[in-house]
């Protein structure tokens, strides 16, 4: 089941999602559209606690199976506690990452298998977004951005270039699987152009 007005943003590391979501918020404010922003894993207390475990650079011994299940657990709590209530109250939900991240990162790049990720997230499959914005940034461009990023790196930032290339490939598999709801945006353009493309797609979807 796809949830109307549930919009997710996907892409590899340093794809610019945070900046773009910030720009979308301003446009929705100007148009008087009610919305909330949130993120995965996180968005609520329990899911943020799970996030800190997943991304902690000291948790090097974490297995890919454990990682997959932690994401799924955080996702269901987040859906139940934040996303679904907001949608029921008439809000547009802008979410930084959702199930597609697990498919690309754990399913494809980690080698868990996309079918196994879908099984682990079986509860979440009843609540898919109606629109997903995939910001397509090639791994070499993303790496340059990552190297210049000032904030502390997390466990996923420290992965090898080969891993990030697999994530990129995984996202294109997701694009093929869900082409009815996933819209590809060329993320190698200037941030202004990428942002404008994203805003135009979202306003078109919202009928504004």
Secondary structure in CASP SS format (residue, H / E / C, confidence):
PFRMAT SS
TARGET T0000
AUTHOR 0000-0000-0000
METHOD secondary structure of the structure
MODEL  1
X C 1.00
X E 1.00
X E 1.00
X E 1.00
X E 1.00
X E 1.00
X E 1.00
X E 1.00
X E 1.00
X E 1.00
X C 1.00
X C 1.00
X C 1.00
X C 1.00
X C 1.00
X C 1.00
X H 1.00
X H 1.00
X H 1.00
X H 1.00
X H 1.00
X H 1.00
X H 1.00
X H 1.00
X H 1.00
X H 1.00
X H 1.00
X H 1.00
X H 1.00
X H 1.00
X C 1.00
X C 1.00
X C 1.00
X C 1.00
X E 1.00
X E 1.00
X E 1.00
X E 1.00
X E 1.00
X C 1.00
X C 1.00
X C 1.00
X C 1.00
X C 1.00
X H 1.00
X H 1.00
X H 1.00
X H 1.00
X H 1.00
X H 1.00
X H 1.00
X H 1.00
X H 1.00
X H 1.00
X H 1.00
X C 1.00
X C 1.00
X C 1.00
X C 1.00
X C 1.00
X C 1.00
X C 1.00
X C 1.00
X H 1.00
X H 1.00
X H 1.00
X H 1.00
X H 1.00
X H 1.00
X H 1.00
X H 1.00
X H 1.00
X H 1.00
X H 1.00
X H 1.00
X H 1.00
X H 1.00
X H 1.00
X H 1.00
X H 1.00
X H 1.00
X H 1.00
X H 1.00
X H 1.00
X H 1.00
X H 1.00
X H 1.00
X H 1.00
X C 1.00
X C 1.00
X C 1.00
X E 1.00
X E 1.00
X E 1.00
X E 1.00
X E 1.00
X C 1.00
X C 1.00
X H 1.00
X H 1.00
X H 1.00
X H 1.00
X H 1.00
X H 1.00
X H 1.00
X H 1.00
X H 1.00
X H 1.00
X H 1.00
X C 1.00
X C 1.00
X C 1.00
X C 1.00
X H 1.00
X H 1.00
X H 1.00
X H 1.00
X H 1.00
X H 1.00
X H 1.00
X C 1.00
X C 1.00
X C 1.00
X H 1.00
X H 1.00
X H 1.00
X H 1.00
X E 1.00
X E 1.00
X E 1.00
X E 1.00
X E 1.00
X E 1.00
X E 1.00
X E 1.00
X E 1.00
X C 1.00
X C 1.00
X H 1.00
X H 1.00
X H 1.00
X H 1.00
X H 1.00
X H 1.00
X H 1.00
X H 1.00
X H 1.00
X H 1.00
X C 1.00
X C 1.00
X C 1.00
X C 1.00
X C 1.00
X C 1.00
X C 1.00
X C 1.00
X C 1.00
X C 1.00
X C 1.00
X C 1.00
X H 1.00
X H 1.00
X H 1.00
X H 1.00
X H 1.00
X H 1.00
X H 1.00
X H 1.00
X H 1.00
X H 1.00
X H 1.00
X H 1.00
X H 1.00
X H 1.00
X H 1.00
X H 1.00
X H 1.00
X C 1.00
X C 1.00
X C 1.00
X C 1.00
X E 1.00
X E 1.00
X E 1.00
X E 1.00
X E 1.00
X C 1.00
X C 1.00
X C 1.00
X C 1.00
X H 1.00
X H 1.00
X H 1.00
X H 1.00
X H 1.00
X H 1.00
X H 1.00
X H 1.00
X H 1.00
X H 1.00
X H 1.00
X H 1.00
X H 1.00
X H 1.00
X H 1.00
X H 1.00
X C 1.00
X C 1.00
END
